[in-house]
Amino acid sequence: MGYQMLHSTGARMLARAASRWPTWGVPCCTSAVSRRHVHALTTEPGSESVQGKLPRPFHEMPGEWKNGWVNLYRFWKEDGFHNIHGLMEKNFQTFGPIYREKIGHHESVYIIQPEDAAALFKVEGRFPERLNIPSWVAYRDFRKKNYGVLLNTGEGWRSNRLVLNKEVMSLNVIDQFLPLLNEVGEDFVRRIHNQIKKSGRGRWTADLSNELFCFALESVSYVLYGERPGLLQDRIEPEAQQFIDAVTKMFQTTSPMLYIPPNLLRLINSKIWTDHIGAWDVIFTQADKCIQKIYRDLKLNQNNRKKYSGVLANLLLQDKLHIDDIKASVTELMAGGVDTTSTTLQWTLYELARYPMVQDKLRAEVLSAKAEAQGDMSKVLKSVPLVKAAIKETLRVHPVAVTLQRYIQQDSVIQNYFIPAGTLVQVGLYAMGRDPTVFVEPEKYNPERWLERDASHFRGLGFGFGPRQCLGRRIAEMEMHLFLIHLLEHFRIEVEEEAEVKTTFDLILIPSKPIHFTVLPLI
């Protein structure tokens, strides 16, 4: 290895994709210290700004941006492919609240202050654009399938998004998700009780990552497709197991193609590429089967549709989107909503186990809300602000995505630096969550900080912002809130005291090693 690596074909291929990290907008956060505001420029750089101060030119912005190839080599040497979040936090400490970086040919401006993120929202334009996931785009191009709203851009994205918002984001609709997600939550509790009984020790110790993955996939499938694949059983049907394996394989093969161009892997017929294609084929086949079943059910029950049958059925009934657009967006929702929610729940259990007093406070809130609501889960959800704050706190400490990105649509000034239109600007979510100028005692897991007035103004960005925020936000939030309500009502969660777990980047931010929890029944 050495400097010559920078001149190799492999390095050039890495450079093309090295910084195309995804965000789920999850996933899926105002400073106590006053900072400079951001203004959209209506004049050329060098003329007087709105505040009467001259913005500093783009080339004076601090950071490592003058030699992208040297930076790529350094990035590789420092294990940036798995520690991008740690390097980004270090860069903010070195350069301040804004810096510019170039790795290979890819260049970004990074910001960390909430007010700068708020102003970025103002210049994201009518058709906001963020980084896409290369392999997901490559699959759709290869199979000639439509892009869903996660991958689409322009007017096509906007028109489809407006229709979908009414089905998955509207407050008039999300209450219909409740009985479906609540049913899955109750079944998950029964499953844990059974595992405790099987253990013969009055407790169950396990790595819950697979259990949470199945819970998340069961939940999102029920809401989207209107039927459950049966993933919380001891014996899973072969077709359902094939679906689980396909979703798992799709995620596993997505990560390498963040760094190696998918078209190259396709050209050499790499196993990574063929596995990725095969996994998506199974996922889309499942969507086709669901659509066919829903069509049959709707035809048989045109005048006798009494209960909510899922997002897909509603979209088909409305007939406002082409069926291929519906299938593409619903499939993206499913794929984007599994690892993100299951990982967030895993981190939440980890923090609650490490902070038993916080866990007790949440449990007391849940038990009080359940007693007052007398079985009405809709009322319970409205009476657990601390539970909801716990999810926000988890996403502060352990955001699913490293950054939130936008290509700005007009010349702007951030931190008194001129930034030309078309520049990719990224909000460092991981670094913001650990910045003491943004969060008091950021090292503490303290959900109560989110109960303060205006605490969330552009600080809680786990689901993104604006019209391009995570489309599955409402589903994910209700799913996770109900999960915590059911779990805290029935169980205590513990983890080994010495089991400190760090974070690693692998498509999303995940635990660096398995976390073994001990689950104990309260009664």
C-alpha positions, 0 to 999 in steps of 0.5 A, a space after each residue: 500500500 502507499 501513495 501510489 494507491 491514489 493512482 490506481 484504477 480501484 482508487 478512482 472507482 472508490 472516489 466516484 462513490 466514496 462520499 455518497 452516504 445515504 440518509 433516511 431523512 431517517 432514519 429520520 435538532 437552537 444553540 445557546 450561543 448566537 451564531 451568524 444567520 444565513 441569507 440567500 444572496 441576491 447579489 454577486 459575491 463581493 457586494 454588500 450582504 443583507 447585514 452590511 458585511 461582505 461575505 467571505 469567498 468560497 475559496 476561503 472556507 476552512 477545510 481539506 478541499 484542495 487535494 481530493 486524492 490525498 484526502 481520499 488516501 487519508 480517509 482510507 488510512 483512517 478507516 473513514 468508510 466505517 468511521 465517517 461520523 467520528 472523522 466528521 466530529 473531529 473536523 468540526 472541532 478543528 475547523 469550526 461550525 462550517 468546513 469544506 471537504 473534498 474526497 476524490 472528486 466529491 465535494 461538500 460543505 458541512 454545517 452543524 448549527 441548528 440555525 444554519 440547518 434552518 436556513 438551509 431549508 429555506 434554500 432547498 428549492 421547489 424540488 429538494 435534492 439529496 444524495 441517492 443510494 447508487 445500488 438502488 438506482 442501478 437496480 431500477 435502471 437495470 430492471 427498467 422499474 420506476 423510481 419511488 419518491 425516495 429516489 425520484 426528483 423534479 416534478 415527478 417526485 413532487 406530484 407523487 409525493 403530494 399524493 403519498 403525503 395524504 396516505 402516510 403523513 396526514 394526521 387524518 390517516 395515521 390513526 388508521 395505522 394504530 390497530 395494526 401496529 398495536 396488534 404487532 406490538 402485543 404479539 411481540 410481548 407474547 413472544 418475549 414471554 414465551 422466550 422467557 418461559 423456554 429459558 427456564 430461568 425467569 429471564 431471557 438473555 439474547 442479542 435482540 437485533 434479529 428479533 427487532 428486525 423481524 418486528 420492524 418488518 412485520 410492522 411496516 409490511 402490515 401497514 403498507 400491504 395490509 397483511 402480516 408475513 408472520 415473522 414473529 412465529 417460532 416457525 416461519 413459512 418458507 415464503 416469508 423466510 425467503 422475503 426476510 432473507 431477501 431484505 437482509 441480503 439487499 441491505 448487506 449488498 447495498 453497503 459495498 456499492 456505496 464505495 464501488 460503482 454498481 455498474 462496474 460490479 455489473 460489468 464483471 458479474 460480481 456476486 455482490 451485484 447478482 445477489 443484490 439484483 436477486 434480493 430486489 427481485 424477490 422484494 418486488 415479486 412480493 409487492 406484485 403478489 400483494 397488489 394482485 391479492 388486493 385487486 382480488 379482495 377489492 373486486 370481491 368486496 367493493 361494497 363491503 370494505 369495513 376496515 383499513 386494508 393498508 396504504 397499498 390498497 388505499 392508493 390502488 382505490 384512489 387511482 391517482 398514481 400509476 400502478 408502477 409508481 405505487 409499487 416503487 414507492 411502497 417498496 422503497 417505504 418498506 425497505 427504508 423502514 426496516 433497518 432504520 426503526 429496528 436499529 433505533 429501537 436497539 439503541 433505545 433499549 441500550 440507553 434505557 438499560 444503561 440509565 435505569 432511572 430513565 427507564 423507571 420514569 418512562 415506565 411510570 408514565 406508561 403505567 399511569 397513561 394506561 390506567 387513565 386510558 382504560 385500554 384506549 391506545 389512542 389516548 395512551 399515545 397522547 399521554 406519553 410525552 416522555 416516551 416520545 422524547 426518548 425516541 428523539 433522544 436516541 436519534 440525537 445520540 445515535 442518528 440513523 444517518 450521519 448527515 442530512 444533505 441538500 443541493 442548494 438551489 441558489 447562491 447563499 451565505 452560511 456563517 458569512 461564507 459565500 456558497 454557490 448554487 448547486 453545492 452539496 451542503 450536509 448537516 452533520 447530525 451525529 456531530 450536532 448531537 454531541 456538540 455542547 454548544 447545541 446540547 447541554 451535557 450531550 454525553 448524557 441520555 436525557 429525554 427530558 431535554 426535549 420537553 422544554 419549550 422550543 427544544 426541537 427547533 431544527 435540533 431533532 432532525 432524525 427524520 429530516 425536514 421540509 417536503 423531502 423529510 422521511 415519508 415513512 416518519 409517521 409510521 416509524 414514530 407510531 411503531 416505535 412509540 407503541 413498541 416502548 409502551 408495550 415493552 415497558 409495561 411488561 418488562 425490565 431491560 438490562 445490559 452488562 455494565 461493562 458492555 460499552 458499545 461504540 458506533 460504526 457506519 455500515 449504510 447506517 450507523 449501527 452498534 459496533 458489536 452485538 448487544 446482549 440484553 437481559 429481559 425480565 418480566 415485571 410480574 
